[in-house]
Amino acid sequence: MLWSGLRMPRFLRPWLAGPVVGALGLAAILALLQRPAPLFVNLGPGDEAFARGFRAWERDGLRASGETMFRWTLDGSRLELPLRVRSGSLRARLRLARFTDRPADLALLSSGRAVDEWTQPPRGWRERTVELGEVRGQPVLQFRQSLADPEGLGVALDWVELQGARRVDPSPRLLAGLLCLFVGVPLALSILAGPAPGLAAAGAAAAIGSVLVFWDRLGGIWALGAAGRPALVAAVLLGSLFLLLARRWPDALAGTGPRALVVPAAALVVALAALSHPSYYYPDVDTHARYLAAARADPYLLFDPAEYQQRTGAWTREIAGRRIAFPYSPAFHLAAWPLAVAFGEVTAIKTAAVVALGLMLLLVHGLARLLGLGPVAAILAQALAALLPVTSSRLALALYPTLLGQALELLLFVHLLRRYPHLEGARDAAAACAFLFAAQAAYTGSILNVSFVVAIFAAWELAAGDRRKARRLLGAWSMAAAAVVLLQYAPFLPTLWRDVLPHVGDGAAPAGDEGGGRLRRMLVRAALFYDVVYPLLLVPGLGWLRRAPRPARRLLVSALLAGTVLLVLRYALPVLFRDAKEVELLAAPVAITAAAGLAWLAERRPAGRLAAAAAAGIALVWGAQRAVAVYLDRFLAVGR
């Protein structure tokens, strides 16, 4: 055939598959961008890419409760869109208010040309439509005003919608970000790990890009461009971690190879693009960013943030009428520090979060393979873990440090599965102590998670007669726990003794869990994160895992039992265990056991395969639906 003589050199194929698919995906996204839909700018915490010269964003409502978020215009405030308009006649819709008892005289300029003058009456939100005409190039709206107001405030601007733009092109800076996401990320992953994760990243970028741009023409394309550079850095970091894992622990990737990075690569791209949307916001994003900025200015806060917590109210809890600053691990913010130098604090913490997510999913695969699951079942376990509401809610609700805690707990479990039979040696005991320290220091709740898992597993091993290794494990854990307590919790011990322990029996419900009895609240919380299908799959999954090596099976069951015990204690002793991270501890073991249950069903052909496919579909669709719901809940655009 004609094409038979035009084959690409063999050494180019792995390098080109992902980037070529990514480039085609980008071309499709740019074609979709030409769809005649409004260009919407929502003023608030994510508008830094568009808003210049406005006052700091504020919340609407009688008590700033957040019915919407807006910015006050100042004289000369302007909106700049990162697009070039090539055709179409533009019309602007604006939602405005004047929260004073006096009107304001304003003028609106489009690309330096006056297009409207009006008097904004006092009080209340109103919409205004202005004809802008045939604007070419970058749309720029500027507000001018002449006021006697001592603060120079013009109008409260909620959102602006530009209608009528037909053909548009991204600005050079935005295009560079798009190329990083659609071409750079697949290329980096293809070089570091192989073509499979590169293709997965390219496909995920095209999929999430199509949804975002179709849903929000301007915000979607900006989200993809804003995610490009940090996603490229995150891909390099995740690819490097994959190489390290493949070199040090090859049995965790046996039979799968680069395919083990397919789900983490796709999750990285989707998560960072979604978190980069300018209309996405959750208050804890700023909480983490402000703490990172404060720690960069005063590194002592990484050792003892109590004064910062009391001053800002971050990570505190009220007990018996007193505001208590509980210990907070700085591990996540320390990991995000280098990224903040390049991207700033907000982007840095989001990037660190998706890297931790990718590492967690990669270790889910390693844990599943060491338990005896096949490559396909291990990848299915990754997909289940990625779509669990535990994972999506930690991202959407900005609980980013918990992702690092999950990843390092799984790192500990994988290490124990591989080296527990050799724990009688001093070298392996020292290595176990190091992994135990890292896992317990990663996040404040991790010391509870690890302690309960180790206690249950060691007690099981002692009862089974394997006393030497169990004692070694307990010794390594006690030394690691003591080091973590001295490093992170020592300043808190007097407060614990004086202000917390006297109220340990108080029965207040954990925040967000009020209503009903303790058992009901416990079951509601479990169903919120795991529904019904996952508990049903645990039974056949545990039966299938009887084939796994005995210590590996016991460790997994110990993690399931520890999470269940912590869930009970969360409601039995809420003063001490309200902040326990039991659902995070359960996430990976539940996903792996559910995948094992699906594998057990698939062995009962043909009806079993049909049941396994149906159960997997229900679990994945339910998780995806919950992920979309919790993400969209962070968006708000009143009157549109």
N, C-alpha and C positions, 0 to 999 in steps of 0.2 A: 504493500500500500504506500501511498504518497508519504504518510507520516512516519513510516517505519525507518526512514533514513534520517529523521529529525529528532531522534531520542536524545534527551538530555544526558550529560555525563552522569555516571552513577553517583559520584561523590556530591553532586549538587542536589539530588533528590530529597534527602532528609532535610536539607536546609531550606528548600523552597516550598514544600507542601503547605506548611502552616502559614507562612507569609503570603503565599499566593491566594490561599483561601481567605485570609484576612483582608488582602487588598480588594478581592472581589466583594467581600462583605462591606467594606468601606464604600465602594462604588455604589452598591445597592442602597446604603444608608444615605449617601449624598443625593441619590435619585429620589428617595423618599422625602428628603428635606425639601424638595421642590413642590410638594403637595401644598395647595393653597389653604393653609390653616393659619390662625392667628399666632403672633409672636408675643408670648406672655411673660411679663416681668412681675414677680411677686416680691414686693418690698418687705424686708425682714432680715433675719440673721444670715441668710445664704446669698445675699444680693451683692456681695463685694465685687463680683465680676462685672456688674452693670452700673452700680450707683456710685457717684462721685460728688463729694461736697454736701452730703446730707447730714443731719443730726443722727446720733446713734439710734438704732431701732428700739421701738417700745412696744408694749402689749396694750391692746385695746381692752375696754371694760372698766366698770366702776372701780374695781380693785386690781387693775392690770392682770385680769384673770386669763386673758388670751383668747377672746372671741376672734381676734385677728391680730396681726402684727404689722407695723407700719413704720415709716420714717417721716419726720418733719422736714420740709424743704427749707433751705436757706437761700439767700440771694446768690444766684449762680449755680445752684445744684443742678446736676445733669445726669441723664441716663444715656449710656453708650452701649449699643448692642454689638457683640463680637461677630457680626455678619456684614456682608456687602450685598445690598439690594441691587439687582440688575434690571428688574422690570416690575411694574405694578404701581398703582396709585394708593398711597397709604392713608389710613384713618386711625386715629388714636382714641381709645376709650380709657378714661381715668376714673378711679374711685377716690374721692377726695373728702376731706372734712376740715372743719376749723373749730377746734375745741376751746374757744374763748367766747366772750360776749361781744366781740367786735368783728366786723368783716375785714377782708384783706383784698387789696388790688394786686392782681398778678398778671404776668405775661408769659406766654409759652413760645419758645423759639425752637424751630426745627432746622438743624444744621446751620445755625446762625441767622435764620430768617424768621421774623415774627409771624406766627400763624394764628395767635389768639390772644385776646385780652379780656379779662372778666373780673368781677368782684365776687369773691367766695363768701357766702353768707355764714354767719356763726352757727356753731353746733352741727351735729349730725352728719352722716355719710351721704354723699350724693355722687352720681355718675355724670361725667361730662364727655361729650364726643367732639373731637376736633379733626377737621380735614387737613391733612399734611401735604397732599398733592404727590407728584411724582418725585419722590426722594431717590437719589442714586448714591451708591457708596454706603458708608456706615451711617445708620440712623442714630442721630444724637438729639435728645430732647433736653432743653435747658429751661429752668424756671427763674424768672426775674421778678422782683417785688420791691415795693417802696413802703416801708412800715415804720411806725414809731415804736414798735415792740422792742423792748430793751434786749431781748434774746434773739431778735431777728427772725422769728419763726414765721413761715408762710402758711402752708397747708399741710395737713397730715395726708400722706400719699400711701394708699394701701396697695394698689396694683395698677399696672398700665398694660393695655392690650393693643398691639398694632395689627390692624387688619389690612388686607389688600396686597401684601408683599407676595409676589409670585416667584420669580427666579431669585434665589439667594445663594451666596457662596460663603463658606467660613473664612474668618480672618486668618492671616498667616500664623498667628500664635495658636489659634484654635485648631488649624489644620495640622500643625506640628504635634499637638497632643493626640489628635486622631490617628496620625501615622504611628505614634508610639504605641497606642493601644492595639490597633488592628494589624500592624506589621512588626513593630519592635518586640512586643510581648511574645507572639508566636515564634519569632526568630530566636529570641533568647532561650525560650523553653526547648525549641528544637535542637539548638546547639548543646545545651546543658544536659538534656534528658532524652531527647529523641523526638521523632515526628508526632507520636500520638498526643502528648500533652500540648504540643504546638497547635495541632489541628483542633483539639478541644478548646483551647483559648480563643482561636479564631472563630470557631463556631459559636461559642458563648458570647463573644463580642458582637457578632452579627445578630444573634437572637435578642440579647438584651437591648442592643442598639435599635433594632427595628421597633421593639415595644416602646422604648422611651421616646423615640422621635415621633412615632405615630401618635402617642398619647400627649406629648408636649413638645411641639416643634422646636422651640428655642431652648427650653430647659433640658430636653433630652440630648440635643447635640452638644450643649455645653457640658453636661454631665460626662459624656463620652470623652470629650477633649480634656476636661479637668482631670479625669482618671488616668489619662495616658501616661504621663511621666511617672507618677507614683506607682502605677501598675507595672511599668517596666522595671523599676527598682525592686518591687515586691517579687516579680517573676524571677529576677536574677537571684534574690535571696532564697526563694523557695526552691529553685533549681539547684542551687548550691547545697541546700540542706538535703535534697534528694540524692545528690552525688555522695555526700558524706554518709548518709544512711545506707546507700547501696554498697559503699566500700566497707563500712564497719560492720553492718548487720545484713549481709546478703541474703540470709535465710528469711528475713522479713519481706523480701521482694521476690522470692524464688517463684518462677513460673509466670510472673506478671511483668517484671521489668518496668519500662517507662509507662505502661498502662496504669500503674499504681498512682501516677501523677495526673491522670485524666480528670477525675472529679475535683481534686484540689485546684488544678489550673482553671477549670471552668468556674468553680466557686469563687476564686480570687477575682476573676474579671467581673463576674456578675455583682458580687458584693461591693467592690470598689466603685463600679459605675453607679450602682444604686445609691450608695452613700454620698456620692459627689453631686447628686442632683441639687440645684440651688434652692429648691423648695423643701428639701428634707431638713428637718431639724428636730433635735431632742436636747433638752437642757444639759444633760450630763456630758454632751460633746464639749460644751464650753467649760464645764467643771474640770474635765480631764485636761483640756488645753490650758486653762489658767494655772492649774497645779504644775503642769510641765514647764510653763513659762516662769513661774515662781521658783521652781527647783533649779532651772538654768541660771537664774539670777542669784539664788542662795542654795547651793548644793546641800547644805545641812538639813534642809527640809526632806531630803531623801532618807535621812536617818531618823529624824523625829519630826513628823508633820503635825504634831498635836496643836501647836500654837496656830498654825495656818488653818487647821480644821476648826478650831474654836472661833477664829476671826471671820472665816467665810461661811461656816456652817456646813462645809463639805464633809460627807462621810461621818456624820454624828447621829446620835440617837438619844431621844429623851427617855430617861428612866427616873421615875419618882419625882418628876418635875425638874430634873436637872439635865442639861445638855451634855452628853458624854461623847468625847472624841475617841472612837475605837481605833485600835492600831490599823494601819493601812500599808500594805506592801508596796514599795516603789518599783518593783521589778519591771512591770509593764512600761512605766514612764521612763525608766532608765533605758530600756530597749528602744523606746521611741526617740530618745534624745538625739542620736546622730541624724535621724530623718528630719527632725525639726530644723536642723541647720540648713537643709536644702529646701524644705517645703513649707516651713512654718508649723506651729504646734497643731492646728486643727487637722491638716492633711497628714501630719506625721502620725498622730494617734490612729487615724483611720487606716493608714498603710500598715502600721504595726499590727493592728487588729486582723487584717486580712492575711498577713503573713502567719500569724498565730493560728488562724482558721485553717489555712492550707497545711501547716505542720500537723495540726490535730487530725485532719482528715487523712493525711499520709500515714500517721501512726495508727489510725483505726484499721487501715489496710494491713499494716505490719502485725498488729495484735490478732486480727482475724486469721492471717496466714499461719501464725505460730500456734493458734488454736486448732489448726487443721482444716479450715475452710478452703475451698478451691479458689482460684483466681477470680472467677465470675462472682461467686458469693462474697468474696472480700470487697470487690468493687461495688457490689450491691449494698454492702454494709456502709461503705463510704457515702453512697447516695442517700441512704436512709438517715445517716448521721447529719449530712448537710442540710436535709430538709426537715429535720425535727424542729418543732417550735422552740426548743431550747436554744438551738443555734441561731435561728432567724431573729428571735427576740433579743438575744445578747447583742446582735449587730444593730437592730433597729432601735433598741433602747439604750444604746451606747454603754453597755456593760462590757466594754472591750477587755479589761484585765482578766475577766473570767475565762476568756478564750485562751490566754496564755497559761492560766492555771490548768485548764483542761489538757492543753498540749503537753505540759510538763508532767502532769499526773500520768498520762498515757506513755510518755517517754520512760517513766519509772516502771510502769507495768511491763512494757516491752523488754526493758533491761532485765527485770526479774524473771520473766518467762525464759529468757535466753540463758541467764547465768545462775539461776537458783540452784540447779544441781551441783554447781561448783562453789557454792557459798562457804564451804568449809575452809577454803583458803583465805589467808589474810588479805591478799590483793583484791579478791572479789568482794570481801567484806568492806574494804575501803572504798571500792567503786560503788557498792550499794549505798554506803553512807553518803557519798557525794550526790548520787541521784536522789536519795531521800531528802537531802538538804535542799536541792534545787526545786524539787516538787513542792515541799512545804513552804519555801520562801517565796514561791511564785505569786501567791495570792493569799489574802487574809484567811479565807475559808479553806484553803488547801491544807492547813495543818490539821483541821478536823477531819477532812476527807481521808488524807493519808493515814492518820493515826487510827481511824476506825477500820480501814481496810487492812492495815498491817496487824492490828490486834486480832481481828477475826481470822485472818489467814494463818497467823502464827499459832493461835490457839488450836486451830484445826490441825495444823502440822504436828503440834505437840501431842494432841490426842491420838493422832495416827502413828506416833512413835518416832517421827523424824525430828528428834529433839535437838541435835547438834546444829543443823542448819536453821531451825526455827529460833534458837537462842542467838545465833549469829545475827539473824535478821532483826530481832528485837534489840540487840545491842547496838547495831548500826542505826536503827530508827531512834533509839533513845539519845544517842550522841547527836544525830542530826537535829532532832526536835529541840534538844537543849540549846544547840547553837542558834537555831531560829528564834527561840524564846529570848535568849540573851540579846540577840541583834535587833529584833523587831518589837518585842513585847515587854522588855525589862522596864522602860519608863511607865508602862501602863499598869504594872502589877499593883502599885498602891491604890490606883483608881479602881481597879478590879476588886480589891479587898474592901475598900471603903464604900464605893458607890454602886457596885454591881451585884456582888454576892449576897448582900443583905436582902435583895429584892428578887432572888433567883426563883422564888416560888410564885411570883406575880403571874396572873393568868391572862394578861392582855394578848390579844390576837396579833400575829405578825401583820405588818403594814400591807394593806391590799387584800387581806384574807378575812376581814371581819364578816360576821354573819354566820349563824348556824353553830352546831356543836363542833368539837375538835375533830372527831372522826369524819364528819361531813366535809369540813374544810380541807382535811388531809386528802380525801378522795377527790375533791374538786381540783385541788392543785395537781395531783397525779394525772387526772384526766385532761387537764388543760394542756399538759406537755406531752402526754403519751396516748391519749384517747383510749379506745378499746382494743384496736387491732394489735397494738404492740404487746399488751399483757397476754392476749390470746396466743400470740406467736412465741411467747417465752416458754410455754410448756413443751411443744415439740422441739424448740431450739435447745433447751437444756437436755432433752433426751438425745438429740443429735450430738451434743458436745460431750457425751459420755465417751466418745471415741478419742477425745483430746487427751494429751498427757495429763496425768493426775494433778501435778502441781499447777499446770496452766488452768485446768478446769476449776480447781479450788480457788485460784486467784480471781478468776472472773466472777464466780459465785460470791466470793467475799466482797467484791466491789458492789454487786447487786444488793447483798445483805446490808452492807455499810450505808448505801444510799437510802435503803428503806428505813433503817434505824434512825438516821439523821432526819428523815422526813417525819417520823413519829416524834422525835425530840423537838423538832421545830415548833410543834404545837403543845407538847407536854411541858417544855421549859423554854418559852419564847424569849425570855430575857437573855439567856445564854446562846440559844441556837436559832434565833430569828434570822440571822444572816448566814446560816449554813447554806452551802452550795450543793445540796443533795441532788437537784435535778441535773446539774452539770456533771456530777460524778456518775450518775446513772446513764447519761446520754450514750456514750460509746459502748458500754457493756450491753445496754438494751438494743442498740442498733445491730451489734454483732450477733447477739442471741437471736434477734428477729431474723437476721439473714440466715442463721443456722436453721431456724424453724422453717423458713422458705425452702432451704435446701432439702430438709427432711420431707416436706410435702412434695417437692419436685421428683423425689425418688419413687413416689407412689403413682406411677404413670398408669393411664393418661389422665385420670381424674385429678390426681395429685398435682400434676403440672398445671392444670387449669385453675385449681384452687390456689396454688402458689402465685400464678400470674395475677389472679384477681386480688389476692391479699397484698401483693407488692404494689399493684396499681392503686389500691385504696390508700395504702400507707403513704405512697409518694404524692398522690394527688391531694390528700388531706394536708400533708406537710406543706406542699406548695401553696395551697389555698390559704393556710394560716400565715405563711411567710408574706404573701401579698397583702393580706389584711392588716397585719401588724405594721408593715411598711407604709401602706397608704394612710394609716391612722395618724402618721406624723406630718401629713400635708393638710394645708388649710388655705382656701381661697374663697372668701365670702362674696356672695353676689355674682358668682360666675358658674 
